[in-house]
Amino acid sequence: MISVKEIDHKELELCFELDSNTICLWTKRQWESEFKKSGVKVVAIFKGKKIVGVYVVHTIFDEAHINYFSIKKHFRQKGYGSYLMKYLIKQCKKLNIKKILLEVSETNSIAEVFYSKFNFLTVGIRKNYYKDGTHALLKEKKFIN
């Protein structure tokens, strides 16, 4: 059974472990910080009781910024990422969000294809954004009201 729900700091270790085994974006301290920020939600997709993916979204007025989005490698290309993204989009619509923003590495062609399926468009580049010096593509999805 697939379920999606908001999680709290008690799941920090599982989030850090998932990140460490996928995109290696944040330290444990950065994860702790995300759980404490106002306007931030950490949401997980579960298969049974097992977390298979997580997103972190920061809502500011009528914008949502996806700070983190990842699915465990073993569960990729099986629909879990799409399920989780559809859930995120639905939640944003309920909150009358006008646009969703995110950054993705210019070298991550799989993520590029994934986000394009949901009509995210590249609207800018953040030069040398990642630790390894690669650029980030700034992606945006606008909602038409």
Secondary structure, DSSP 4 states (H G I P E B T S, - for coil): -EEEEEE-GGGHHHHHHHHHTTT----HHHHHHHHHSTTEEEEEEEETTEEEEEEEEEEETTEEEEEEEEE-GGGTTTTHHHHHHHHHHHHHHHTT--EEEEEEETT-HHHHHHHHHTT-EEEEEETT-STTS--EEEEEEE---
